[in-house]
Amino acid sequence: MERSNAEASDLSAVEAVTTHEDLVKLLAAEFARADTSLRELEARADKLGGVRLPRATCADMLAGRRFPKKAVMLAFLRACRVPEQQLPAWERAWERVRIARLPVATLTRQEQTADPAAAPAGQGQSAQPHQRWTPAPAVVIVLTTLALAVGIVFWDRPRTLTDDGRAFGPGGSSRFTVRVDPANTGVRLTRLLDANVAKQRASITVNGAPAGEWKPLTGGSGWLYQSVDLPPHLTAGRSSLVIVNTFVSSYWDFNEFLYIVWQRIDGEWTTADTVDVGPDHTDSETAHDYHITGETFQGPRTFPRPEPEEINP
């Protein structure tokens, strides 16, 4: 039975999602509203084509045992007959939770570099957007009690980040499509890269128009975030952007592991989209029509979490 308007998601609740637990609760609520079985959801997804929806995967997602891939979550919501116009809000919720769940290395990096409103933007390359995660008081109490009880030393947590990505060399390029709000007055593209490959430079086009470049970084090694502000006249009024990065120069190649797309609306910066690149994230690549030419590398990299004093401002 088709869902009525009265049964539609409470978008304000979706926009307020910040944790995996929040997301699980709302997904479970959608499943309850759908009033169907996991077997039927699997059949609906198969009929729609695209991403499959195995019952075991849905069960793990609804029980909170596994954080879902974005494409799986969207397939689940479509099978629950959530209106298509509501899905962007769910995507933004998934992206907030995904960023909050990144290992300590990533969170620390973003604490240092990720607030576009907190630092002046430069030309082409700019200050990185800022995301600071603050645990709720109840979470702090629970973790502190557990630490005292069993002797956990939180500063001994793993100090590395492992992620997979791709790279392309001379004559190569990458292309992907991201979603933004047409009301945006600015878009910032942030790339997670392996800085052990020095002097990486690539030109950027947006919907076929020149939009700047990834300039070579000096110093640094391991994981780094680099950001570029896209020309506002190329992003305003657009709901999607086709980004093409084309190799210009490097000591070896140009690599990419994760892209975060930020948008400014009414003076506030929010996450518009994320593109997770790599052979272990082909669902994200497919969802963003990702293509690469002249590929020189694909696979994982693991680097230490940088200390604050190791981060170049």
C-alpha positions as CSV (number, residue, x, y, z in Angstrom):
1,M,0.0,0.0,0.0
2,E,1.4,3.5,-0.9
3,R,2.4,5.7,1.9
4,S,0.2,8.7,2.6
5,N,1.5,12.2,3.3
6,A,0.6,11.6,7.0
7,E,3.1,8.7,7.0
8,A,5.9,10.6,5.4
9,S,9.2,11.0,7.4
10,D,9.6,13.8,9.9
11,L,12.3,15.6,7.9
12,S,13.2,17.7,10.9
13,A,14.1,14.5,12.8
14,V,16.2,13.3,9.9
15,E,18.0,16.7,9.7
16,A,18.8,16.4,13.4
17,V,20.6,13.0,13.1
18,T,24.2,13.1,14.3
19,T,24.8,9.6,15.6
20,H,24.5,6.0,14.3
21,E,21.9,5.3,17.0
22,D,19.8,8.2,15.8
23,L,20.0,6.9,12.2
24,V,19.1,3.4,13.3
25,K,16.0,4.6,15.1
26,L,14.7,6.5,12.1
27,L,15.4,3.6,9.7
28,A,13.5,1.3,12.1
29,A,10.6,3.8,12.1
30,E,10.5,3.8,8.3
31,F,10.4,0.0,8.3
32,A,7.5,0.0,10.8
33,R,5.6,2.5,8.7
34,A,6.2,0.4,5.6
35,D,4.4,-2.5,7.4
36,T,6.1,-5.2,5.3
37,S,8.7,-7.9,5.6
38,L,12.4,-8.0,4.9
39,R,11.6,-10.5,2.1
40,E,9.2,-8.1,0.5
41,L,11.8,-5.2,0.7
42,E,14.3,-7.5,-1.0
43,A,11.9,-8.2,-3.8
44,R,11.0,-4.5,-4.2
45,A,14.7,-3.6,-4.5
46,D,15.2,-6.3,-7.1
47,K,12.3,-5.0,-9.1
48,L,13.7,-1.5,-8.9
49,G,17.1,-2.7,-10.1
50,G,20.4,-1.3,-9.0
51,V,21.6,-2.0,-5.5
52,R,20.4,-5.3,-4.0
53,L,18.9,-5.5,-0.5
54,P,19.6,-8.8,1.1
55,R,17.5,-9.6,4.1
56,A,20.6,-10.3,6.3
57,T,22.0,-6.9,5.4
58,C,18.7,-5.2,6.3
59,A,18.5,-7.1,9.6
60,D,22.0,-6.0,10.6
61,M,21.3,-2.4,9.6
62,L,18.0,-2.2,11.6
63,A,19.7,-3.9,14.6
64,G,22.6,-1.4,14.5
65,R,25.1,-4.1,14.1
66,R,26.6,-2.6,11.0
67,F,26.7,0.9,9.6
68,P,25.1,0.7,6.2
69,K,26.6,1.9,2.9
70,K,24.8,4.9,1.6
71,A,23.6,3.1,-1.5
72,V,22.1,0.3,0.6
73,M,20.4,2.8,2.9
74,L,18.8,4.6,-0.1
75,A,17.7,1.3,-1.6
76,F,16.1,0.4,1.7
77,L,14.3,3.7,1.9
78,R,13.1,3.4,-1.7
79,A,11.8,-0.1,-0.9
80,C,10.0,1.4,2.1
81,R,8.5,3.9,-0.4
82,V,9.9,7.0,1.2
83,P,9.2,9.8,-1.2
84,E,12.2,10.5,-3.5
85,Q,12.3,14.2,-2.6
86,Q,13.0,13.3,1.0
87,L,16.1,11.2,0.2
88,P,18.6,14.1,0.1
89,A,17.9,14.8,3.7
90,W,18.6,11.1,4.5
91,E,21.9,11.3,2.5
92,R,23.0,14.3,4.5
93,A,22.2,12.5,7.7
94,W,24.2,9.5,6.6
95,E,27.2,11.7,5.7
96,R,27.1,13.5,9.1
97,V,27.2,10.1,10.9
98,R,29.8,8.7,8.5
99,I,32.1,11.7,9.2
100,A,31.5,11.4,12.9
101,R,32.4,7.7,12.8
102,L,35.7,8.2,11.0
103,P,38.7,7.0,13.0
104,V,40.5,9.3,15.4
105,A,43.0,10.3,12.8
106,T,40.3,11.9,10.6
107,L,38.5,13.5,13.4
108,T,41.7,15.1,14.7
109,R,42.5,16.4,11.2
110,Q,39.1,17.9,10.8
111,E,39.3,19.5,14.3
112,Q,42.4,21.3,13.0
113,T,41.3,22.2,9.5
114,A,37.6,21.8,8.8
115,D,35.6,24.9,9.5
116,P,35.2,27.1,6.4
117,A,33.6,29.8,8.4
118,A,36.4,29.9,11.0
119,A,39.3,30.7,8.8
120,P,39.7,33.0,5.8
121,A,39.3,31.4,2.4
122,G,42.2,31.8,0.0
123,Q,42.1,31.9,-3.7
124,G,41.8,28.4,-5.3
125,Q,43.1,26.6,-2.2
126,S,41.4,27.6,1.1
127,A,41.1,26.9,4.7
128,Q,39.6,23.5,5.4
129,P,36.0,23.0,6.7
130,H,35.8,22.2,10.4
131,Q,33.8,19.5,12.1
132,R,34.3,19.1,15.9
133,W,32.5,16.2,17.5
134,T,31.6,16.7,21.1
135,P,30.2,13.6,23.0
136,A,27.0,14.0,25.0
137,P,27.5,14.2,28.8
138,A,25.9,10.8,29.3
139,V,28.4,9.3,26.9
140,V,31.3,10.9,28.8
141,I,30.0,9.6,32.1
142,V,29.6,6.0,30.7
143,L,33.1,6.0,29.1
144,T,34.7,7.5,32.1
145,T,33.1,4.9,34.4
146,L,34.2,2.1,32.1
147,A,37.7,3.4,32.0
148,L,38.0,3.5,35.8
149,A,36.4,0.1,36.1
150,V,38.6,-1.8,33.6
151,G,41.6,0.4,33.3
152,I,41.1,1.5,29.7
153,V,43.5,4.3,28.7
154,F,41.7,6.2,26.0
155,W,44.9,7.9,24.7
156,D,46.2,4.5,23.7
157,R,43.6,4.1,21.0
158,P,44.9,3.1,17.6
159,R,46.7,6.1,16.1
160,T,46.3,5.1,12.5
161,L,43.8,5.6,9.7
162,T,43.3,3.1,6.9
163,D,41.4,4.0,3.8
164,D,41.4,2.9,0.2
165,G,41.6,5.1,-2.9
166,R,42.9,5.4,-6.4
167,A,45.4,7.5,-8.4
168,F,46.0,8.5,-12.0
169,G,49.1,9.7,-13.8
170,P,50.1,11.7,-16.9
171,G,47.2,11.9,-19.3
172,G,44.8,10.6,-16.7
173,S,41.8,12.1,-14.9
174,S,38.9,11.3,-12.6
175,R,35.3,12.4,-13.0
176,F,32.3,12.2,-10.6
177,T,29.0,13.9,-10.0
178,V,28.0,15.4,-6.7
179,R,24.7,16.9,-5.5
180,V,24.4,20.4,-4.1
181,D,21.5,22.7,-3.1
182,P,20.7,25.1,-5.9
183,A,20.4,27.8,-3.2
184,N,24.1,27.6,-2.5
185,T,26.3,30.7,-2.6
186,G,29.5,28.8,-2.5
187,V,30.8,25.2,-2.8
188,R,34.1,23.9,-1.3
189,L,35.7,20.6,-2.4
190,T,37.9,18.8,0.2
191,R,40.1,15.9,-0.8
192,L,41.8,13.3,1.5
193,L,45.2,12.5,-0.1
194,D,48.4,10.6,0.5
195,A,50.9,13.4,0.8
196,N,53.9,11.1,0.5
197,V,53.5,11.6,-3.2
198,A,54.8,15.2,-3.5
199,K,53.9,18.1,-5.8
200,Q,50.5,16.8,-6.9
201,R,48.8,19.2,-9.3
202,A,45.6,18.7,-11.2
203,S,43.2,21.1,-13.0
204,I,39.5,21.2,-12.1
205,T,36.5,21.7,-14.3
206,V,32.8,22.0,-13.2
207,N,30.3,21.0,-15.8
208,G,33.0,21.5,-18.4
209,A,34.1,25.0,-17.3
210,P,37.5,25.7,-15.8
211,A,37.2,26.0,-12.0
212,G,40.7,26.2,-10.6
213,E,43.2,23.5,-9.6
214,W,44.6,21.4,-6.9
215,K,48.0,23.2,-6.2
216,P,51.1,21.3,-5.2
217,L,51.6,21.0,-1.4
218,T,55.0,21.6,0.1
219,G,56.0,19.5,3.1
220,G,53.9,17.0,5.0
221,S,53.5,13.3,4.6
222,G,50.8,10.7,5.2
223,W,47.2,11.8,5.3
224,L,46.4,15.4,4.5
225,Y,43.2,17.3,3.6
226,Q,43.3,19.8,0.8
227,S,40.5,22.2,-0.1
228,V,39.5,24.2,-3.1
229,D,36.8,26.8,-3.4
230,L,34.8,26.5,-6.6
231,P,33.7,29.7,-8.5
232,P,30.3,30.6,-7.2
233,H,28.9,31.4,-10.6
234,L,29.5,27.8,-11.6
235,T,27.6,26.3,-8.6
236,A,24.7,28.7,-7.9
237,G,21.4,27.5,-9.1
238,R,22.8,24.0,-9.8
239,S,21.5,20.8,-8.2
240,S,24.4,18.7,-9.4
241,L,28.0,19.3,-10.4
242,V,30.2,17.2,-12.7
243,I,33.7,17.5,-11.3
244,V,36.7,16.5,-13.5
245,N,40.2,16.4,-12.1
246,T,42.9,16.2,-14.8
247,F,46.6,15.4,-14.1
248,V,49.0,18.3,-14.6
249,S,52.2,17.3,-12.8
250,S,53.5,15.3,-9.8
251,Y,56.5,13.4,-8.6
252,W,54.5,10.3,-9.4
253,D,50.7,10.5,-9.7
254,F,47.6,12.3,-8.3
255,N,45.8,10.3,-5.6
256,E,42.3,10.6,-4.1
257,F,40.7,8.7,-1.2
258,L,37.7,10.7,-0.1
259,Y,36.0,13.9,-1.3
260,I,33.8,16.0,1.0
261,V,31.6,18.6,-0.7
262,W,30.7,21.6,1.4
263,Q,28.0,24.2,0.5
264,R,27.3,27.6,1.9
265,I,23.6,28.5,2.3
266,D,22.5,31.6,4.2
267,G,26.0,32.1,5.4
268,E,26.2,28.6,7.0
269,W,28.5,25.8,5.7
270,T,27.0,22.2,5.7
271,T,28.0,18.9,4.1
272,A,26.3,18.6,0.7
273,D,27.8,15.3,-0.5
274,T,30.7,12.8,0.0
275,V,32.4,10.6,-2.6
276,D,34.3,7.7,-1.1
277,V,36.8,6.5,-3.7
278,G,38.5,3.1,-3.9
279,P,37.9,-0.6,-4.8
280,D,36.2,-1.2,-1.4
281,H,33.7,1.7,-2.0
282,T,32.4,0.9,-5.5
283,D,28.9,1.6,-4.3
284,S,29.8,5.2,-3.6
285,E,31.7,5.4,-6.9
286,T,28.6,4.0,-8.8
287,A,26.3,6.4,-7.0
288,H,28.4,9.3,-8.1
289,D,29.1,8.1,-11.6
290,Y,32.8,8.0,-10.8
291,H,35.2,7.2,-13.6
292,I,39.0,7.2,-13.8
293,T,41.4,7.1,-16.7
294,G,45.2,6.5,-16.7
295,E,44.9,4.7,-13.3
296,T,48.2,4.0,-11.7
297,F,47.1,2.8,-8.2
298,Q,44.2,1.3,-6.4
299,G,44.1,0.0,-2.8
300,P,44.5,0.9,0.8
301,R,47.0,3.1,2.7
302,T,47.6,3.3,6.4
303,F,49.3,6.2,8.1
304,P,49.7,7.5,11.6
305,R,47.4,10.0,13.1
306,P,49.2,13.3,13.0
307,E,49.8,15.2,16.2
308,P,48.4,18.7,16.2
309,E,51.9,20.2,15.8
310,E,52.4,18.1,12.7
311,I,49.5,19.6,10.9
312,N,50.3,22.4,8.4
313,P,47.8,25.3,8.9
